Amino acid sequence: MAQPRLVPTGDLARELGISTRTVARYVREGLLVPTEVTLGGHYRWDIDDVRQQIRKRRAGPDES
C-alpha cells in the first residue's frame, strides 16, 4: 500500500481555506489530529485523513 502524501500545516491551511493559527487551535482543542509529528514538533498532515476527520465531526456522534 502506498504511503500517504504528508503536507506541512501551511499547505493544509491553504487547502482548507483557513489560517495556520486556526489549524493549531483545532489541534489544541482536539478537533484535528495530525498524521505525524516530527522530532522538531512540526505537524504533518494527510489531507484525505483530515477531510475524513472533518466529515466524522460534522456527522456528530454515532446514534447506536
PDB file of N, H, CA, C and O in Angstrom:
ATOM      1  N   MET A   1       0.842  -1.175   0.000  1.00  0.00           N
ATOM      2  CA  MET A   1       0.000   0.000   0.000  1.00  0.00           C
ATOM      3  C   MET A   1       0.888   1.240   0.000  1.00  0.00           C
ATOM      4  O   MET A   1       1.903   1.272   0.696  1.00  0.00           O
ATOM      5  N   ALA A   2       0.524   2.238  -0.756  1.00  0.00           N
ATOM      6  H   ALA A   2      -0.300   2.212  -1.321  1.00  0.00           H
ATOM      7  CA  ALA A   2       1.326   3.451  -0.880  1.00  0.00           C
ATOM      8  C   ALA A   2       1.222   4.303   0.381  1.00  0.00           C
ATOM      9  O   ALA A   2       0.174   4.377   1.022  1.00  0.00           O
ATOM     10  N   GLN A   3       2.332   4.940   0.715  1.00  0.00           N
ATOM     11  H   GLN A   3       3.184   4.880   0.194  1.00  0.00           H
ATOM     12  CA  GLN A   3       2.355   5.864   1.849  1.00  0.00           C
ATOM     13  C   GLN A   3       1.537   7.106   1.506  1.00  0.00           C
ATOM     14  O   GLN A   3       1.562   7.557   0.361  1.00  0.00           O
ATOM     15  N   PRO A   4       0.810   7.669   2.476  1.00  0.00           N
ATOM     16  CA  PRO A   4       0.075   8.910   2.197  1.00  0.00           C
ATOM     17  C   PRO A   4       1.055  10.060   1.986  1.00  0.00           C
ATOM     18  O   PRO A   4       2.145  10.074   2.557  1.00  0.00           O
ATOM     19  N   ARG A   5       0.657  11.010   1.168  1.00  0.00           N
ATOM     20  H   ARG A   5      -0.228  10.998   0.705  1.00  0.00           H
ATOM     21  CA  ARG A   5       1.475  12.201   0.946  1.00  0.00           C
ATOM     22  C   ARG A   5       1.218  13.144   2.108  1.00  0.00           C
ATOM     23  O   ARG A   5       0.094  13.610   2.295  1.00  0.00           O
ATOM     24  N   LEU A   6       2.243  13.426   2.885  1.00  0.00           N
ATOM     25  H   LEU A   6       3.157  13.048   2.734  1.00  0.00           H
ATOM     26  CA  LEU A   6       2.097  14.278   4.058  1.00  0.00           C
ATOM     27  C   LEU A   6       2.516  15.701   3.719  1.00  0.00           C
ATOM     28  O   LEU A   6       3.534  15.923   3.064  1.00  0.00           O
ATOM     29  N   VAL A   7       1.720  16.658   4.173  1.00  0.00           N
ATOM     30  H   VAL A   7       0.893  16.478   4.705  1.00  0.00           H
ATOM     31  CA  VAL A   7       1.986  18.069   3.887  1.00  0.00           C
ATOM     32  C   VAL A   7       2.137  18.827   5.202  1.00  0.00           C
ATOM     33  O   VAL A   7       1.588  18.418   6.225  1.00  0.00           O
ATOM     34  N   PRO A   8       2.890  19.944   5.175  1.00  0.00           N
ATOM     35  CA  PRO A   8       3.015  20.766   6.381  1.00  0.00           C
ATOM     36  C   PRO A   8       1.730  21.545   6.661  1.00  0.00           C
ATOM     37  O   PRO A   8       0.835  21.609   5.818  1.00  0.00           O
ATOM     38  N   THR A   9       1.653  22.122   7.828  1.00  0.00           N
ATOM     39  H   THR A   9       2.380  22.070   8.512  1.00  0.00           H
ATOM     40  CA  THR A   9       0.454  22.830   8.270  1.00  0.00           C
ATOM     41  C   THR A   9       0.055  23.958   7.329  1.00  0.00           C
ATOM     42  O   THR A   9      -1.135  24.154   7.082  1.00  0.00           O
ATOM     43  N   GLY A  10       1.013  24.698   6.801  1.00  0.00           N
ATOM     44  H   GLY A  10       1.980  24.538   7.001  1.00  0.00           H
ATOM     45  CA  GLY A  10       0.690  25.798   5.889  1.00  0.00           C
ATOM     46  C   GLY A  10      -0.051  25.319   4.654  1.00  0.00           C
ATOM     47  O   GLY A  10      -1.008  25.955   4.212  1.00  0.00           O
ATOM     48  N   ASP A  11       0.389  24.200   4.096  1.00  0.00           N
ATOM     49  H   ASP A  11       1.166  23.683   4.455  1.00  0.00           H
ATOM     50  CA  ASP A  11      -0.279  23.645   2.916  1.00  0.00           C
ATOM     51  C   ASP A  11      -1.687  23.158   3.259  1.00  0.00           C
ATOM     52  O   ASP A  11      -2.623  23.344   2.481  1.00  0.00           O
ATOM     53  N   LEU A  12      -1.827  22.534   4.426  1.00  0.00           N
ATOM     54  H   LEU A  12      -1.067  22.382   5.058  1.00  0.00           H
ATOM     55  CA  LEU A  12      -3.150  22.080   4.859  1.00  0.00           C
ATOM     56  C   LEU A  12      -4.089  23.272   5.022  1.00  0.00           C
ATOM     57  O   LEU A  12      -5.229  23.235   4.560  1.00  0.00           O
ATOM     58  N   ALA A  13      -3.612  24.320   5.672  1.00  0.00           N
ATOM     59  H   ALA A  13      -2.685  24.350   6.047  1.00  0.00           H
ATOM     60  CA  ALA A  13      -4.438  25.507   5.900  1.00  0.00           C
ATOM     61  C   ALA A  13      -4.902  26.104   4.576  1.00  0.00           C
ATOM     62  O   ALA A  13      -6.071  26.459   4.430  1.00  0.00           O
ATOM     63  N   ARG A  14      -3.992  26.215   3.616  1.00  0.00           N
ATOM     64  H   ARG A  14      -3.042  25.927   3.735  1.00  0.00           H
ATOM     65  CA  ARG A  14      -4.359  26.741   2.285  1.00  0.00           C
ATOM     66  C   ARG A  14      -5.417  25.863   1.634  1.00  0.00           C
ATOM     67  O   ARG A  14      -6.384  26.369   1.064  1.00  0.00           O
ATOM     68  N   GLU A  15      -5.237  24.563   1.718  1.00  0.00           N
ATOM     69  H   GLU A  15      -4.452  24.152   2.181  1.00  0.00           H
ATOM     70  CA  GLU A  15      -6.186  23.620   1.109  1.00  0.00           C
ATOM     71  C   GLU A  15      -7.580  23.760   1.728  1.00  0.00           C
ATOM     72  O   GLU A  15      -8.586  23.643   1.029  1.00  0.00           O
ATOM     73  N   LEU A  16      -7.634  24.009   3.037  1.00  0.00           N
ATOM     74  H   LEU A  16      -6.816  24.104   3.605  1.00  0.00           H
ATOM     75  CA  LEU A  16      -8.916  24.114   3.734  1.00  0.00           C
ATOM     76  C   LEU A  16      -9.475  25.533   3.747  1.00  0.00           C
ATOM     77  O   LEU A  16     -10.633  25.744   4.107  1.00  0.00           O
ATOM     78  N   GLY A  17      -8.651  26.507   3.355  1.00  0.00           N
ATOM     79  H   GLY A  17      -7.710  26.336   3.063  1.00  0.00           H
ATOM     80  CA  GLY A  17      -9.110  27.897   3.350  1.00  0.00           C
ATOM     81  C   GLY A  17      -9.194  28.500   4.744  1.00  0.00           C
ATOM     82  O   GLY A  17     -10.044  29.350   5.011  1.00  0.00           O
ATOM     83  N   ILE A  18      -8.304  28.054   5.636  1.00  0.00           N
ATOM     84  H   ILE A  18      -7.613  27.364   5.419  1.00  0.00           H
ATOM     85  CA  ILE A  18      -8.252  28.600   6.989  1.00  0.00           C
ATOM     86  C   ILE A  18      -6.815  29.004   7.298  1.00  0.00           C
ATOM     87  O   ILE A  18      -5.906  28.695   6.528  1.00  0.00           O
ATOM     88  N   SER A  19      -6.605  29.686   8.410  1.00  0.00           N
ATOM     89  H   SER A  19      -7.343  29.937   9.036  1.00  0.00           H
ATOM     90  CA  SER A  19      -5.255  30.112   8.776  1.00  0.00           C
ATOM     91  C   SER A  19      -4.519  28.999   9.525  1.00  0.00           C
ATOM     92  O   SER A  19      -5.134  28.068  10.046  1.00  0.00           O
ATOM     93  N   THR A  20      -3.194  29.116   9.567  1.00  0.00           N
ATOM     94  H   THR A  20      -2.694  29.873   9.144  1.00  0.00           H
ATOM     95  CA  THR A  20      -2.402  28.145  10.323  1.00  0.00           C
ATOM     96  C   THR A  20      -2.717  28.246  11.815  1.00  0.00           C
ATOM     97  O   THR A  20      -2.649  27.248  12.533  1.00  0.00           O
ATOM     98  N   ARG A  21      -3.058  29.442  12.280  1.00  0.00           N
ATOM     99  H   ARG A  21      -3.113  30.252  11.697  1.00  0.00           H
ATOM    100  CA  ARG A  21      -3.435  29.608  13.692  1.00  0.00           C
ATOM    101  C   ARG A  21      -4.723  28.844  13.999  1.00  0.00           C
ATOM    102  O   ARG A  21      -4.879  28.281  15.082  1.00  0.00           O
ATOM    103  N   THR A  22      -5.639  28.831  13.036  1.00  0.00           N
ATOM    104  H   THR A  22      -5.512  29.288  12.156  1.00  0.00           H
ATOM    105  CA  THR A  22      -6.880  28.077  13.225  1.00  0.00           C
ATOM    106  C   THR A  22      -6.583  26.585  13.293  1.00  0.00           C
ATOM    107  O   THR A  22      -7.152  25.877  14.123  1.00  0.00           O
ATOM    108  N   VAL A  23      -5.698  26.105  12.429  1.00  0.00           N
ATOM    109  H   VAL A  23      -5.236  26.681  11.755  1.00  0.00           H
ATOM    110  CA  VAL A  23      -5.312  24.688  12.480  1.00  0.00           C
ATOM    111  C   VAL A  23      -4.727  24.375  13.856  1.00  0.00           C
ATOM    112  O   VAL A  23      -5.095  23.375  14.471  1.00  0.00           O
ATOM    113  N   ALA A  24      -3.817  25.224  14.342  1.00  0.00           N
ATOM    114  H   ALA A  24      -3.518  26.037  13.842  1.00  0.00           H
ATOM    115  CA  ALA A  24      -3.194  25.000  15.652  1.00  0.00           C
ATOM    116  C   ALA A  24      -4.246  24.984  16.764  1.00  0.00           C
ATOM    117  O   ALA A  24      -4.168  24.174  17.688  1.00  0.00           O
ATOM    118  N   ARG A  25      -5.220  25.876  16.670  1.00  0.00           N
ATOM    119  H   ARG A  25      -5.283  26.534  15.919  1.00  0.00           H
ATOM    120  CA  ARG A  25      -6.287  25.909  17.679  1.00  0.00           C
ATOM    121  C   ARG A  25      -7.105  24.613  17.634  1.00  0.00           C
ATOM    122  O   ARG A  25      -7.439  24.047  18.674  1.00  0.00           O
ATOM    123  N   TYR A  26      -7.422  24.152  16.423  1.00  0.00           N
ATOM    124  H   TYR A  26      -7.150  24.612  15.577  1.00  0.00           H
ATOM    125  CA  TYR A  26      -8.177  22.905  16.285  1.00  0.00           C
ATOM    126  C   TYR A  26      -7.417  21.734  16.907  1.00  0.00           C
ATOM    127  O   TYR A  26      -8.025  20.854  17.516  1.00  0.00           O
ATOM    128  N   VAL A  27      -6.090  21.720  16.756  1.00  0.00           N
ATOM    129  H   VAL A  27      -5.596  22.435  16.261  1.00  0.00           H
ATOM    130  CA  VAL A  27      -5.289  20.650  17.356  1.00  0.00           C
ATOM    131  C   VAL A  27      -5.355  20.754  18.880  1.00  0.00           C
ATOM    132  O   VAL A  27      -5.578  19.754  19.562  1.00  0.00           O
ATOM    133  N   ARG A  28      -5.162  21.960  19.413  1.00  0.00           N
ATOM    134  H   ARG A  28      -4.980  22.772  18.859  1.00  0.00           H
ATOM    135  CA  ARG A  28      -5.222  22.165  20.872  1.00  0.00           C
ATOM    136  C   ARG A  28      -6.565  21.729  21.447  1.00  0.00           C
ATOM    137  O   ARG A  28      -6.632  21.158  22.535  1.00  0.00           O
ATOM    138  N   GLU A  29      -7.635  22.007  20.697  1.00  0.00           N
ATOM    139  H   GLU A  29      -7.581  22.471  19.813  1.00  0.00           H
ATOM    140  CA  GLU A  29      -8.982  21.682  21.171  1.00  0.00           C
ATOM    141  C   GLU A  29      -9.379  20.233  20.883  1.00  0.00           C
ATOM    142  O   GLU A  29     -10.471  19.801  21.252  1.00  0.00           O
ATOM    143  N   GLY A  30      -8.494  19.485  20.227  1.00  0.00           N
ATOM    144  H   GLY A  30      -7.606  19.836  19.928  1.00  0.00           H
ATOM    145  CA  GLY A  30      -8.783  18.091  19.928  1.00  0.00           C
ATOM    146  C   GLY A  30      -9.702  17.882  18.738  1.00  0.00           C
ATOM    147  O   GLY A  30     -10.228  16.786  18.544  1.00  0.00           O
ATOM    148  N   LEU A  31      -9.901  18.929  17.936  1.00  0.00           N
ATOM    149  H   LEU A  31      -9.474  19.819  18.094  1.00  0.00           H
ATOM    150  CA  LEU A  31     -10.790  18.819  16.776  1.00  0.00           C
ATOM    151  C   LEU A  31     -10.096  18.179  15.580  1.00  0.00           C
ATOM    152  O   LEU A  31     -10.750  17.555  14.745  1.00  0.00           O
ATOM    153  N   LEU A  32      -8.772  18.331  15.493  1.00  0.00           N
ATOM    154  H   LEU A  32      -8.241  18.838  16.171  1.00  0.00           H
ATOM    155  CA  LEU A  32      -7.980  17.695  14.440  1.00  0.00           C
ATOM    156  C   LEU A  32      -6.794  16.994  15.081  1.00  0.00           C
ATOM    157  O   LEU A  32      -6.236  17.467  16.072  1.00  0.00           O
ATOM    158  N   VAL A  33      -6.417  15.859  14.502  1.00  0.00           N
ATOM    159  H   VAL A  33      -6.870  15.475  13.698  1.00  0.00           H
ATOM    160  CA  VAL A  33      -5.256  15.106  14.967  1.00  0.00           C
ATOM    161  C   VAL A  33      -4.289  14.988  13.796  1.00  0.00           C
ATOM    162  O   VAL A  33      -4.652  14.448  12.751  1.00  0.00           O
ATOM    163  N   PRO A  34      -3.048  15.490  13.956  1.00  0.00           N
ATOM    164  CA  PRO A  34      -2.092  15.391  12.853  1.00  0.00           C
ATOM    165  C   PRO A  34      -1.735  13.937  12.563  1.00  0.00           C
ATOM    166  O   PRO A  34      -1.773  13.084  13.450  1.00  0.00           O
ATOM    167  N   THR A  35      -1.390  13.673  11.314  1.00  0.00           N
ATOM    168  H   THR A  35      -1.359  14.366  10.593  1.00  0.00           H
ATOM    169  CA  THR A  35      -0.987  12.328  10.920  1.00  0.00           C
ATOM    170  C   THR A  35       0.347  11.968  11.549  1.00  0.00           C
ATOM    171  O   THR A  35       0.579  10.822  11.934  1.00  0.00           O
ATOM    172  N   GLU A  36       1.222  12.962  11.648  1.00  0.00           N
ATOM    173  H   GLU A  36       1.033  13.893  11.336  1.00  0.00           H
ATOM    174  CA  GLU A  36       2.567  12.733  12.167  1.00  0.00           C
ATOM    175  C   GLU A  36       3.055  14.010  12.831  1.00  0.00           C
ATOM    176  O   GLU A  36       2.677  15.112  12.432  1.00  0.00           O
ATOM    177  N   VAL A  37       3.896  13.854  13.847  1.00  0.00           N
ATOM    178  H   VAL A  37       4.203  12.959  14.171  1.00  0.00           H
ATOM    179  CA  VAL A  37       4.570  14.992  14.471  1.00  0.00           C
ATOM    180  C   VAL A  37       6.062  14.718  14.350  1.00  0.00           C
ATOM    181  O   VAL A  37       6.543  13.671  14.786  1.00  0.00           O
ATOM    182  N   THR A  38       6.797  15.661  13.756  1.00  0.00           N
ATOM    183  H   THR A  38       6.407  16.511  13.402  1.00  0.00           H
ATOM    184  CA  THR A  38       8.230  15.469  13.562  1.00  0.00           C
ATOM    185  C   THR A  38       8.963  15.584  14.896  1.00  0.00           C
ATOM    186  O   THR A  38       8.385  16.008  15.897  1.00  0.00           O
ATOM    187  N   LEU A  39      10.235  15.203  14.901  1.00  0.00           N
ATOM    188  H   LEU A  39      10.704  14.858  14.088  1.00  0.00           H
ATOM    189  CA  LEU A  39      11.047  15.332  16.110  1.00  0.00           C
ATOM    190  C   LEU A  39      11.122  16.788  16.567  1.00  0.00           C
ATOM    191  O   LEU A  39      11.264  17.062  17.759  1.00  0.00           O
ATOM    192  N   GLY A  40      11.027  17.717  15.620  1.00  0.00           N
ATOM    193  H   GLY A  40      10.913  17.494  14.652  1.00  0.00           H
ATOM    194  CA  GLY A  40      11.056  19.139  15.946  1.00  0.00           C
ATOM    195  C   GLY A  40       9.707  19.680  16.390  1.00  0.00           C
ATOM    196  O   GLY A  40       9.588  20.867  16.696  1.00  0.00           O
ATOM    197  N   GLY A  41       8.681  18.823  16.430  1.00  0.00           N
ATOM    198  H   GLY A  41       8.778  17.860  16.181  1.00  0.00           H
ATOM    199  CA  GLY A  41       7.364  19.244  16.887  1.00  0.00           C
ATOM    200  C   GLY A  41       6.462  19.818  15.808  1.00  0.00           C
ATOM    201  O   GLY A  41       5.417  20.396  16.110  1.00  0.00           O
ATOM    202  N   HIS A  42       6.865  19.661  14.543  1.00  0.00           N
ATOM    203  H   HIS A  42       7.714  19.192  14.299  1.00  0.00           H
ATOM    204  CA  HIS A  42       6.048  20.166  13.438  1.00  0.00           C
ATOM    205  C   HIS A  42       5.040  19.100  13.018  1.00  0.00           C
ATOM    206  O   HIS A  42       5.338  17.906  13.005  1.00  0.00           O
ATOM    207  N   TYR A  43       3.858  19.558  12.682  1.00  0.00           N
ATOM    208  H   TYR A  43       3.616  20.528  12.692  1.00  0.00           H
ATOM    209  CA  TYR A  43       2.805  18.640  12.252  1.00  0.00           C
ATOM    210  C   TYR A  43       2.921  18.354  10.764  1.00  0.00           C
ATOM    211  O   TYR A  43       3.281  19.225   9.973  1.00  0.00           O
ATOM    212  N   ARG A  44       2.606  17.112  10.397  1.00  0.00           N
ATOM    213  H   ARG A  44       2.313  16.404  11.040  1.00  0.00           H
ATOM    214  CA  ARG A  44       2.480  16.708   9.004  1.00  0.00           C
ATOM    215  C   ARG A  44       1.100  16.088   8.864  1.00  0.00           C
ATOM    216  O   ARG A  44       0.621  15.372   9.744  1.00  0.00           O
ATOM    217  N   TRP A  45       0.480  16.383   7.738  1.00  0.00           N
ATOM    218  H   TRP A  45       0.869  16.964   7.023  1.00  0.00           H
ATOM    219  CA  TRP A  45      -0.927  16.034   7.552  1.00  0.00           C
ATOM    220  C   TRP A  45      -1.158  15.252   6.272  1.00  0.00           C
ATOM    221  O   TRP A  45      -0.559  15.545   5.237  1.00  0.00           O
ATOM    222  N   ASP A  46      -2.029  14.258   6.349  1.00  0.00           N
ATOM    223  H   ASP A  46      -2.515  14.021   7.189  1.00  0.00           H
ATOM    224  CA  ASP A  46      -2.575  13.581   5.176  1.00  0.00           C
ATOM    225  C   ASP A  46      -3.914  14.280   4.924  1.00  0.00           C
ATOM    226  O   ASP A  46      -4.851  14.132   5.709  1.00  0.00           O
ATOM    227  N   ILE A  47      -3.999  15.032   3.844  1.00  0.00           N
ATOM    228  H   ILE A  47      -3.238  15.152   3.207  1.00  0.00           H
ATOM    229  CA  ILE A  47      -5.189  15.852   3.590  1.00  0.00           C
ATOM    230  C   ILE A  47      -6.455  14.999   3.536  1.00  0.00           C
ATOM    231  O   ILE A  47      -7.502  15.415   4.033  1.00  0.00           O
ATOM    232  N   ASP A  48      -6.371  13.820   2.943  1.00  0.00           N
ATOM    233  H   ASP A  48      -5.522  13.482   2.539  1.00  0.00           H
ATOM    234  CA  ASP A  48      -7.555  12.950   2.888  1.00  0.00           C
ATOM    235  C   ASP A  48      -8.002  12.542   4.294  1.00  0.00           C
ATOM    236  O   ASP A  48      -9.198  12.484   4.578  1.00  0.00           O
ATOM    237  N   ASP A  49      -7.033  12.261   5.172  1.00  0.00           N
ATOM    238  H   ASP A  49      -6.061  12.309   4.941  1.00  0.00           H
ATOM    239  CA  ASP A  49      -7.360  11.904   6.550  1.00  0.00           C
ATOM    240  C   ASP A  49      -8.034  13.076   7.268  1.00  0.00           C
ATOM    241  O   ASP A  49      -8.995  12.878   8.013  1.00  0.00           O
ATOM    242  N   VAL A  50      -7.540  14.277   7.049  1.00  0.00           N
ATOM    243  H   VAL A  50      -6.759  14.438   6.445  1.00  0.00           H
ATOM    244  CA  VAL A  50      -8.135  15.459   7.686  1.00  0.00           C
ATOM    245  C   VAL A  50      -9.566  15.652   7.197  1.00  0.00           C
ATOM    246  O   VAL A  50     -10.464  15.929   7.991  1.00  0.00           O
ATOM    247  N   ARG A  51      -9.775  15.507   5.902  1.00  0.00           N
ATOM    248  H   ARG A  51      -9.045  15.282   5.257  1.00  0.00           H
ATOM    249  CA  ARG A  51     -11.141  15.641   5.373  1.00  0.00           C
ATOM    250  C   ARG A  51     -12.074  14.603   6.015  1.00  0.00           C
ATOM    251  O   ARG A  51     -13.233  14.898   6.305  1.00  0.00           O
ATOM    252  N   GLN A  52     -11.564  13.401   6.230  1.00  0.00           N
ATOM    253  H   GLN A  52     -10.622  13.161   5.994  1.00  0.00           H
ATOM    254  CA  GLN A  52     -12.361  12.357   6.878  1.00  0.00           C
ATOM    255  C   GLN A  52     -12.657  12.741   8.336  1.00  0.00           C
ATOM    256  O   GLN A  52     -13.774  12.539   8.814  1.00  0.00           O
ATOM    257  N   GLN A  53     -11.666  13.290   9.039  1.00  0.00           N
ATOM    258  H   GLN A  53     -10.758  13.454   8.651  1.00  0.00           H
ATOM    259  CA  GLN A  53     -11.890  13.747  10.416  1.00  0.00           C
ATOM    260  C   GLN A  53     -12.993  14.804  10.454  1.00  0.00           C
ATOM    261  O   GLN A  53     -13.852  14.781  11.335  1.00  0.00           O
ATOM    262  N   ILE A  54     -12.964  15.726   9.499  1.00  0.00           N
ATOM    263  H   ILE A  54     -12.267  15.745   8.783  1.00  0.00           H
ATOM    264  CA  ILE A  54     -13.963  16.799   9.442  1.00  0.00           C
ATOM    265  C   ILE A  54     -15.346  16.217   9.162  1.00  0.00           C
ATOM    266  O   ILE A  54     -16.325  16.600   9.803  1.00  0.00           O
ATOM    267  N   ARG A  55     -15.426  15.285   8.199  1.00  0.00           N
ATOM    268  H   ARG A  55     -14.630  14.973   7.679  1.00  0.00           H
ATOM    269  CA  ARG A  55     -16.719  14.657   7.876  1.00  0.00           C
ATOM    270  C   ARG A  55     -17.303  13.948   9.099  1.00  0.00           C
ATOM    271  O   ARG A  55     -18.494  14.076   9.382  1.00  0.00           O
ATOM    272  N   LYS A  56     -16.469  13.205   9.818  1.00  0.00           N
ATOM    273  H   LYS A  56     -15.501  13.101   9.588  1.00  0.00           H
ATOM    274  CA  LYS A  56     -16.944  12.487  11.004  1.00  0.00           C
ATOM    275  C   LYS A  56     -17.443  13.463  12.060  1.00  0.00           C
ATOM    276  O   LYS A  56     -18.476  13.227  12.686  1.00  0.00           O
ATOM    277  N   ARG A  57     -16.724  14.543  12.259  1.00  0.00           N
ATOM    278  H   ARG A  57     -15.884  14.735  11.751  1.00  0.00           H
ATOM    279  CA  ARG A  57     -17.115  15.525  13.276  1.00  0.00           C
ATOM    280  C   ARG A  57     -18.440  16.177  12.904  1.00  0.00           C
ATOM    281  O   ARG A  57     -19.294  16.393  13.764  1.00  0.00           O
ATOM    282  N   ARG A  58     -18.610  16.491  11.617  1.00  0.00           N
ATOM    283  H   ARG A  58     -17.916  16.316  10.919  1.00  0.00           H
ATOM    284  CA  ARG A  58     -19.855  17.125  11.171  1.00  0.00           C
ATOM    285  C   ARG A  58     -21.037  16.178  11.287  1.00  0.00           C
ATOM    286  O   ARG A  58     -22.166  16.613  11.516  1.00  0.00           O
ATOM    287  N   ALA A  59     -20.781  14.875  11.129  1.00  0.00           N
ATOM    288  H   ALA A  59     -19.864  14.522  10.943  1.00  0.00           H
ATOM    289  CA  ALA A  59     -21.856  13.886  11.208  1.00  0.00           C
ATOM    290  C   ALA A  59     -22.365  13.732  12.637  1.00  0.00           C
ATOM    291  O   ALA A  59     -23.487  13.275  12.852  1.00  0.00           O
ATOM    292  N   GLY A  60     -21.547  14.109  13.607  1.00  0.00           N
ATOM    293  H   GLY A  60     -20.635  14.480  13.432  1.00  0.00           H
ATOM    294  CA  GLY A  60     -21.958  14.009  15.003  1.00  0.00           C
ATOM    295  C   GLY A  60     -21.699  12.634  15.565  1.00  0.00           C
ATOM    296  O   GLY A  60     -21.188  11.756  14.871  1.00  0.00           O
ATOM    297  N   PRO A  61     -22.052  12.445  16.827  1.00  0.00           N
ATOM    298  CA  PRO A  61     -21.817  11.143  17.465  1.00  0.00           C
ATOM    299  C   PRO A  61     -22.694  10.058  16.847  1.00  0.00           C
ATOM    300  O   PRO A  61     -23.799  10.310  16.369  1.00  0.00           O
ATOM    301  N   ASP A  62     -22.157   8.847  16.878  1.00  0.00           N
ATOM    302  H   ASP A  62     -21.259   8.642  17.267  1.00  0.00           H
ATOM    303  CA  ASP A  62     -22.943   7.706  16.379  1.00  0.00           C
ATOM    304  C   ASP A  62     -24.178   7.543  17.243  1.00  0.00           C
ATOM    305  O   ASP A  62     -24.120   7.632  18.470  1.00  0.00           O
ATOM    306  N   GLU A  63     -25.271   7.306  16.591  1.00  0.00           N
ATOM    307  H   GLU A  63     -25.318   7.233  15.595  1.00  0.00           H
ATOM    308  CA  GLU A  63     -26.514   7.088  17.329  1.00  0.00           C
ATOM    309  C   GLU A  63     -26.827   5.605  17.335  1.00  0.00           C
ATOM    310  O   GLU A  63     -27.604   5.116  16.515  1.00  0.00           O
ATOM    311  N   SER A  64     -26.200   4.884  18.285  1.00  0.00           N
ATOM    312  H   SER A  64     -25.568   5.281  18.950  1.00  0.00           H
ATOM    313  CA  SER A  64     -26.445   3.450  18.365  1.00  0.00           C
ATOM    314  C   SER A  64     -27.067   3.064  19.666  1.00  0.00           C
ATOM    315  O   SER A  64     -27.339   1.886  19.896  1.00  0.00           O
TER     316      SER A  64
END
